[in-house]
Amino acid sequence: MAENPVTKTSAVVAAVLSIKDAGQGENYANIARALASDYISLYYVNLETEEFIEYKVIAAKEDLSTERHGDDFFRRARLDALTHLYEDDVDAFIKVFTKENILKQIEETGTFVHIYRLVNFGIPYYVNMKAVRMTRDKKYLIIGVSNVDAQVKEQHLLAQARQNQVVYSRLMSLSGDYLCIYVINPKDNSYIEFQATSEFQSIGVKNHEGDFFADTQINADVVVKEEDREVFKQRHTKETILKNIETDGVFTSRHHLLINGEPVMVATRCVLSKENGEDRLIMGVRKV
C-alpha cells in the first residue's frame, strides 16, 4: 500500500477473498490430530535437502507442537541413537536407518517399519517407527514413532510361554512317570502348571497363576493323604524349599496323593533355574 523512503518499510494489506470446503478442511485437520495421537513424535523430512521438522504430540490436547528443526536428518538421527536408544539396539538401528534403505523398503512394501527401544530415566521401552512418503509430493517423508512397549512385551511373554510349553511337554514325554511340572516365580509366587495328566487333573487342582505356596497349603487338605498332610504342609513352604535348595542343590519330598480316591505315592523334586535372566523354581511331581 505504501513505502517509507527513509526507513524503506513497506505497508502491506492481505485479504482473504474466498474460502472453499472449510468444513471439509476442518474434518481433515481433526482426523490428522486423532491419528497423530497414537505417536509420541512425528518427523517431516525433505528427502532432497534432508531438512526436517520434529513435532511432539501433546496427548492431553491431541495436538502437535514443534520440537525442533534442522538439516542433515539421517546423520543426526544416527548420532541421536548413540545417546537415546537402548544399548543393545543401537547397532541394528544405525545399520538400517539410512535414506537408501528406508526408500528401498518403502518402494518394496509401501512403508518402512523398525521396532527398537528408547531409554527413559534408565528404563528401556519399545517403540515402533513407521515411515511413508507423501502421496502428492514424493520428496517429503513422514516418520511417526509410537510407544508399543505393552504390546511387544505381551508378545514376548506369549512366545516364551509357548516355548516353555513345548520344552516341558517334551520333558514329560521323555519321563512318562511325571504327573505335572510347575514353574514358579519366587519373587511373587506366581506359577504356571504344564501338561498335567488326566489322572492328576482329576484331583481338581486348578491350572492358574496365583500364589503357589498359599494354594499348595489349601490344596493339601483335599489332595494329600491325611496321614501325610501335616508333614507335607511343614515341608512344602517357600522357606523350606529354598533352604533345601541352597544347602543341597535340590528339594525332594515323598507323600501320598489321593487320585480318584486312592492313595498314590509320588515324589516331588524342585530345583532353582534361570529363565531369561530371572530365577524360577522348577518343580516336578511323578509317581514312585
Helices and strands as residue ranges (DSSP letters): E 2-3, E 10-11, H 22-36, E 41-46, E 52-58, E 63-70, H 73-84, G 87-89, H 90-96, H 99-109, E 112-120, E 123-133, E 140-147, H 149-174, E 178-184, E 191-194, H 198-201, H 212-223, H 226-235, H 238-248, E 251-259, E 262-275, E 278-287
